[in-house]
Amino acid sequence: MLRFSRDSSVPATNNLAERVLHLYKIQRKISGYCRSVAGAVAQANLRTMLETAHMQGWNVLETLEAGPAAASTKLKTS
């Protein structure tokens, strides 16, 4: 049950989506909410691309330069 405290490769929770959203929620609390819907959408899209690149093991800068269309063609499904 507490294996994660001895082995850093074991996550403390098995809910990956919750862990990803937790960081975003903390950032929102610290910096304040978006002032426009367009700003919120842009921030969410950028955050999604960064998280996807990280989880897929891609170079983050190359992914941002290539854009979302190029990134979606090289997704690993499993």
Helices and strands as residue ranges (DSSP letters): G 3-5, H 16-31, H 37-56, H 60-66, H 68-73
